[in-house]
């Protein structure tokens, strides 16, 4: 019969709250990005001047690195704006994944900066040039260290608060820059006190660190774009919420598709009594959709149904025997969706086999053969299944 008016109202109310939260999130990301742009522009200009006056390749590379940070902040802002566009016919699930794309571009910029830096550093090692440092220059570099530490922790904290991969990547890059600036400062002090020039070698080491950081960021972002498994903790919470509904005996086959930070659409199967009529199923399904959305902002676009026997006592006995036999196999995580149809002489169930299994289909075939031997008078209608959160629930 559908959701009651109260439930329907709650769903609409929470949609409005979600839109307001998304707006606040976008504003916070733009604000953080703007702070990053201003801070890094000032640092880049000051370091560039110092690098030219002192003839220090390490400081010049540091200045160039700050320019890439400015570009990172600009990309973060543009990516956030584009990702917040409303769904359209071509992209019905929204544009949220553009944030991952902007994070990937930032990673590539960091990687490019590292590769460019190591080339320049090697040139300076082969053809060294004398560097000169003064106290004001060193003080400016020292100030730059604290500015980058602030920008780094600020971006990371805001990124975690608003689940922005781009901001987190920018923050990591800023903290890496602070380490680079500290190294540059130490190199200058070593030259001043001991007349030992480490500038070019330091530039090479810094470049390798930057390259490694860029690769790590790129790998993480590409992994998110490819689609990672759902967080087991979130999957567990959603299932527990569904199980709170009367007569729902199980929640299985939860699949969540990520369409950007905190944006999930998915499906699930629920196990309910075989006495439920279509209107009761419809009402239950709608209530579950509302509850899951209200609590986790996850849209369950489809809820499938498994029925379980409520009147046949022998069905429960056979079910337990099949479950016990199946779970003896090393990679079987779960058996669910059992139903016995005495009239048609069929036994239905799904077997969840871990992705760790060397041959999931061979293991499944072995289970079906065993069950068929146990109950030769029944037709076995079984399906191989997977738990995409790899939970032993």
RAKA-V460330 format. One record per residue. N is the residue number from 1. RES is the residue in one letter. SS is DSSP state (H for helix, E for strand, C for the rest). PHI is phi in degrees with one decimal (999 if undefined). PSI is psi in whole degrees, 0 to 359 (none if undefined). Layout:
# RAKA-V460330
n	res	ss	phi	psi
N	RES	SS	PHI	PSI
N	RES	SS	PHI	PSI
This chain:
# RAKA-V460330
n	res	ss	phi	psi
1	X	C	999	354
2	X	C	92.5	176
3	X	C	-74.2	148
4	X	C	-74.1	171
5	X	H	-64.9	326
6	X	H	-64.6	314
7	X	H	-64.7	318
8	X	H	-62.0	320
9	X	H	-65.1	318
10	X	H	-61.4	321
11	X	H	-62.8	312
12	X	H	-63.2	320
13	X	H	-62.5	318
14	X	H	-73.5	332
15	X	H	-61.6	316
16	X	H	-63.5	320
17	X	H	-63.6	320
18	X	H	-64.5	318
19	X	H	-62.7	320
20	X	H	-65.8	319
21	X	H	-64.9	322
22	X	H	-65.4	322
23	X	H	-64.9	316
24	X	H	-62.6	320
25	X	H	-61.5	313
26	X	H	-62.4	319
27	X	H	-62.3	318
28	X	H	-64.7	320
29	X	H	-66.7	317
30	X	H	-63.1	318
31	X	H	-61.8	313
32	X	H	-62.7	318
33	X	H	-63.4	321
34	X	H	-65.3	318
35	X	H	-59.0	318
36	X	H	-63.0	319
37	X	H	-62.0	311
38	X	H	-63.3	312
39	X	H	-61.9	314
40	X	H	-72.6	329
41	X	H	-63.0	314
42	X	H	-62.6	317
43	X	H	-65.6	318
44	X	H	-64.0	317
45	X	H	-64.5	313
46	X	H	-66.0	318
47	X	H	-68.4	324
48	X	H	-61.8	316
49	X	H	-62.9	314
50	X	H	-62.1	316
51	X	H	-60.5	320
52	X	H	-69.7	319
53	X	H	-71.0	326
54	X	H	-94.8	352
55	X	C	59.4	39
56	X	C	-101.0	117
57	X	H	-67.0	325
58	X	H	-63.7	317
59	X	H	-70.2	321
60	X	H	-62.9	319
61	X	H	-65.1	323
62	X	H	-63.1	320
63	X	H	-65.1	317
64	X	H	-62.0	321
65	X	H	-62.0	324
66	X	H	-66.6	328
67	X	H	-64.2	319
68	X	H	-64.4	329
69	X	H	-67.4	324
70	X	H	-61.8	314
71	X	H	-61.0	322
72	X	H	-61.5	316
73	X	H	-66.5	321
74	X	H	-63.0	315
75	X	H	-63.2	320
76	X	H	-59.6	314
77	X	H	-65.1	313
78	X	H	-62.8	316
79	X	H	-60.9	319
80	X	H	-65.1	317
81	X	H	-61.9	314
82	X	H	-67.6	322
83	X	H	-67.3	336
84	X	C	-84.8	0
85	X	C	-60.1	146
86	X	C	-69.0	152
87	X	C	-57.3	149
88	X	C	-135.2	184
89	X	C	-60.4	321
90	X	C	-77.8	330
91	X	C	-130.2	74
92	X	C	-66.5	343
93	X	C	-99.3	15
94	X	C	89.2	187
95	X	C	-121.5	21
96	X	C	-58.3	330
97	X	C	-68.7	349
98	X	H	-62.7	334
99	X	H	-65.1	323
100	X	H	-66.2	323
101	X	H	-65.6	318
102	X	H	-65.2	323
103	X	H	-63.9	324
104	X	H	-67.3	321
105	X	H	-63.5	319
106	X	H	-60.2	317
107	X	H	-59.9	318
108	X	H	-65.7	321
109	X	H	-62.5	317
110	X	H	-62.4	316
111	X	H	-63.0	317
112	X	H	-63.3	317
113	X	H	-60.6	319
114	X	H	-65.4	317
115	X	H	-66.6	319
116	X	H	-64.3	320
117	X	H	-64.3	317
118	X	H	-67.8	328
119	X	H	-63.7	314
120	X	H	-66.6	323
121	X	H	-64.9	318
122	X	H	-63.3	320
123	X	H	-59.4	318
124	X	H	-69.6	328
125	X	H	-67.1	320
126	X	H	-71.9	320
127	X	C	-123.8	79
128	X	C	-66.1	148
129	X	C	-128.2	148
130	X	C	-73.6	139
131	X	C	-112.7	150
132	X	C	-130.6	139
133	X	C	-127.7	146
134	X	C	-126.1	162
135	X	H	-59.2	315
136	X	H	-58.3	322
137	X	H	-63.4	317
138	X	H	-65.4	323
139	X	H	-64.7	320
140	X	H	-63.9	318
141	X	H	-63.6	321
142	X	H	-63.3	318
143	X	H	-62.5	320
144	X	H	-60.0	325
145	X	H	-59.2	312
146	X	H	-68.2	325
147	X	H	-63.6	316
148	X	H	-68.5	325
149	X	H	-63.6	317
150	X	H	-61.5	311
151	X	H	-61.1	322
152	X	H	-64.4	306
153	X	H	-66.8	326
154	X	H	-65.2	313
155	X	H	-65.1	318
156	X	H	-65.4	316
157	X	H	-63.9	318
158	X	H	-68.7	323
159	X	H	-63.4	318
160	X	H	-69.9	321
161	X	H	-63.5	319
162	X	C	-109.8	14
163	X	C	51.4	55
164	X	C	-113.5	111
165	X	H	-63.5	323
166	X	H	-61.8	314
167	X	H	-65.5	320
168	X	H	-63.1	317
169	X	H	-63.0	319
170	X	H	-64.2	320
171	X	H	-64.7	317
172	X	H	-61.7	319
173	X	H	-63.7	321
174	X	H	-65.3	319
175	X	H	-65.3	323
176	X	H	-63.5	321
177	X	H	-63.6	324
178	X	H	-64.8	323
179	X	H	-66.3	320
180	X	H	-61.5	316
181	X	H	-65.2	321
182	X	H	-61.4	317
183	X	H	-62.1	319
184	X	H	-62.6	319
185	X	H	-63.1	316
186	X	H	-63.0	318
187	X	H	-59.6	318
188	X	H	-64.8	317
189	X	H	-65.1	321
190	X	H	-61.8	320
191	X	H	-67.8	319
192	X	H	-65.9	315
193	X	H	-87.2	327
194	X	H	-120.1	359
195	X	C	56.6	36
196	X	C	-110.0	121
197	X	C	-91.6	114
198	X	C	-109.3	6
199	X	H	-54.9	306
200	X	H	-67.9	319
201	X	H	-65.7	321
202	X	H	-63.0	319
203	X	H	-59.0	321
204	X	H	-66.3	317
205	X	H	-64.0	316
206	X	H	-58.5	317
207	X	H	-60.2	318
208	X	H	-64.5	321
209	X	H	-64.0	318
210	X	H	-64.4	317
211	X	H	-60.7	316
212	X	H	-62.2	316
213	X	H	-62.2	318
214	X	H	-62.1	319
215	X	H	-64.4	317
216	X	H	-62.8	315
217	X	H	-61.2	317
218	X	H	-63.9	316
219	X	H	-62.2	316
220	X	H	-62.5	317
221	X	H	-70.0	318
222	X	H	-61.7	322
223	X	H	-61.0	318
224	X	H	-65.7	321
225	X	H	-66.1	322
226	X	H	-66.1	329
227	X	C	107.0	106
228	X	C	-97.5	164
229	X	C	-64.5	152
230	X	C	-67.4	147
231	X	C	-59.2	121
232	X	H	-56.0	326
233	X	H	-65.1	316
234	X	H	-65.1	316
235	X	H	-59.0	317
236	X	H	-63.1	319
237	X	H	-64.4	317
238	X	H	-62.6	317
239	X	H	-63.8	319
240	X	H	-64.8	324
241	X	H	-63.7	317
242	X	H	-64.7	321
243	X	H	-70.4	348
244	X	C	-71.6	341
245	X	C	-75.3	135
246	X	C	-55.8	141
247	X	C	76.1	352
248	X	C	-82.2	109
249	X	C	-87.9	337
250	X	E	-158.4	155
251	X	E	-130.5	120
252	X	E	-135.3	171
253	X	E	55.0	38
254	X	E	-70.2	123
255	X	E	-123.8	124
256	X	E	-119.9	127
257	X	E	-104.4	126
258	X	E	-91.4	127
259	X	C	-119.3	34
260	X	C	128.6	170
261	X	C	-55.2	127
262	X	C	59.3	28
263	X	C	-126.7	106
264	X	E	-128.1	136
265	X	E	-120.3	147
266	X	E	-165.4	190
267	X	E	-145.0	163
268	X	E	-157.2	157
269	X	E	-108.5	140
270	X	E	-119.3	150
271	X	E	-107.8	119
272	X	E	-133.0	166
273	X	E	-61.1	150
274	X	C	-75.3	2
275	X	C	-93.4	355
276	X	C	-68.5	136
277	X	C	-91.1	169
278	X	H	-59.4	320
279	X	H	-68.8	325
280	X	H	-69.4	322
281	X	H	-63.4	316
282	X	H	-59.2	314
283	X	H	-65.6	318
284	X	H	-64.3	315
285	X	H	-60.0	316
286	X	H	-65.3	320
287	X	H	-65.7	321
288	X	H	-65.0	317
289	X	H	-58.8	317
290	X	H	-64.0	313
291	X	H	-61.5	315
292	X	H	-67.6	321
293	X	H	-67.8	314
294	X	H	-61.3	324
295	X	H	-87.4	324
296	X	H	-126.5	0
297	X	C	57.2	32
298	X	E	-105.1	127
299	X	E	-95.2	114
300	X	E	-87.2	101
301	X	E	-75.4	340
302	X	E	-148.4	136
303	X	E	-127.3	109
304	X	E	-83.0	167
305	X	E	-127.8	130
306	X	E	-107.3	136
307	X	E	-101.9	149
308	X	E	-123.5	149
309	X	C	-65.7	133
310	X	C	-114.1	344
311	X	C	-117.0	341
312	X	C	-95.7	108
313	X	H	-66.7	327
314	X	H	-65.0	331
315	X	H	-61.1	319
316	X	H	-63.8	322
317	X	H	-65.8	313
318	X	H	-64.9	319
319	X	H	-57.1	311
320	X	H	-62.7	322
321	X	H	-65.9	318
322	X	H	-66.6	317
323	X	H	-62.2	315
324	X	H	-61.9	315
325	X	H	-65.8	319
326	X	H	-69.7	320
327	X	C	-72.2	352
328	X	C	-73.1	341
329	X	C	-74.0	136
330	X	C	-61.2	330
331	X	C	-107.9	11
332	X	E	-83.5	119
333	X	E	-88.2	329
334	X	E	-168.1	152
335	X	E	-127.1	131
336	X	E	-150.1	178
337	X	E	69.8	28
338	X	E	-74.4	137
339	X	E	-152.4	134
340	X	E	-108.6	125
341	X	E	-108.3	101
342	X	C	-65.9	322
343	X	C	-66.4	315
344	X	C	-90.5	357
345	X	C	56.8	52
346	X	E	-126.0	149
347	X	E	-123.5	121
348	X	E	-111.9	138
349	X	E	-169.2	161
350	X	E	-115.0	145
351	X	E	-118.1	121
352	X	E	-91.3	116
353	X	E	-114.9	132
354	X	C	-63.1	151
355	X	C	-69.3	348
356	X	C	-75.1	345
357	X	C	-63.0	134
358	X	C	-65.1	332
359	X	C	-150.3	91
360	X	H	-61.1	319
361	X	H	-70.8	324
362	X	H	-66.0	320
363	X	H	-65.5	320
364	X	H	-64.6	315
365	X	H	-60.5	322
366	X	H	-64.5	321
367	X	H	-65.8	314
368	X	H	-61.5	320
369	X	H	-63.1	318
370	X	H	-62.7	315
371	X	H	-65.4	322
372	X	H	-63.3	323
373	X	H	-68.5	325
374	X	H	-68.8	324
375	X	C	-133.6	72
376	X	C	-64.7	339
377	X	C	-80.8	352
378	X	C	-108.8	150
379	X	E	-86.6	129
380	X	E	-93.4	119
381	X	E	-114.1	94
382	X	E	-120.5	158
383	X	E	-135.9	140
384	X	E	-81.0	137
385	X	E	-133.8	168
386	X	C	-138.2	144
387	X	C	-100.9	109
388	X	C	-73.4	354
389	X	C	-103.1	359
390	X	C	51.6	50
391	X	C	-103.9	141
392	X	C	-92.0	58
393	X	C	-103.3	none
